[in-house]
Amino acid sequence: MIIREISQDEHERASQRSRRMAEHDRYSDIATAEERGEIRSKLEVAKNMRTQGFKVDDIERATGLTVNDILRL
C-alpha cells in the first residue's frame, strides 16, 4: 500500500515537472519571438532613417543598433 502511494506521488511529481517545463518553454518561445520583432523593428527604423539622410551616429543613438549593423543596411 505504501509503495503504491509513493509510486503515484512519483508519477504525479514527474507529470507536474513536465507541465512546468512545457510552460517554461512556451514563455521562452514568446520572449524569443518578441526579441526578434524588436530587432526587426529597429532595423526597419534604421533603414528608414538612412534613407532620409540621418547620420549614422544619430541612428545608433535612436535605435541602439551598432554602427556595423547600420552600415550593412
RAWOLIN-V801463 format. One record per backbone hydrogen bond with DSSP energy under -0.5 kcal/mol. CO is the residue of the C=O (numbers start at 1). NH is the residue of the N-H. If there is no record, write none. Layout:
CO:NH
CO:NH
This chain:
1:5
2:6
3:7
4:8
5:9
6:10
7:11
8:12
9:13
10:14
11:15
12:16
13:17
14:18
15:19
16:20
17:21
18:22
19:23
20:24
21:25
22:26
23:27
24:28
25:29
26:30
27:31
28:32
29:33
30:34
31:35
32:36
33:37
34:38
35:39
36:40
37:41
38:42
39:43
40:44
41:45
42:46
43:47
44:48
45:49
46:50
47:51
48:52
49:54
50:53
55:59
56:60
57:61
58:62
59:63
60:64
66:70
67:71
68:72
70:73
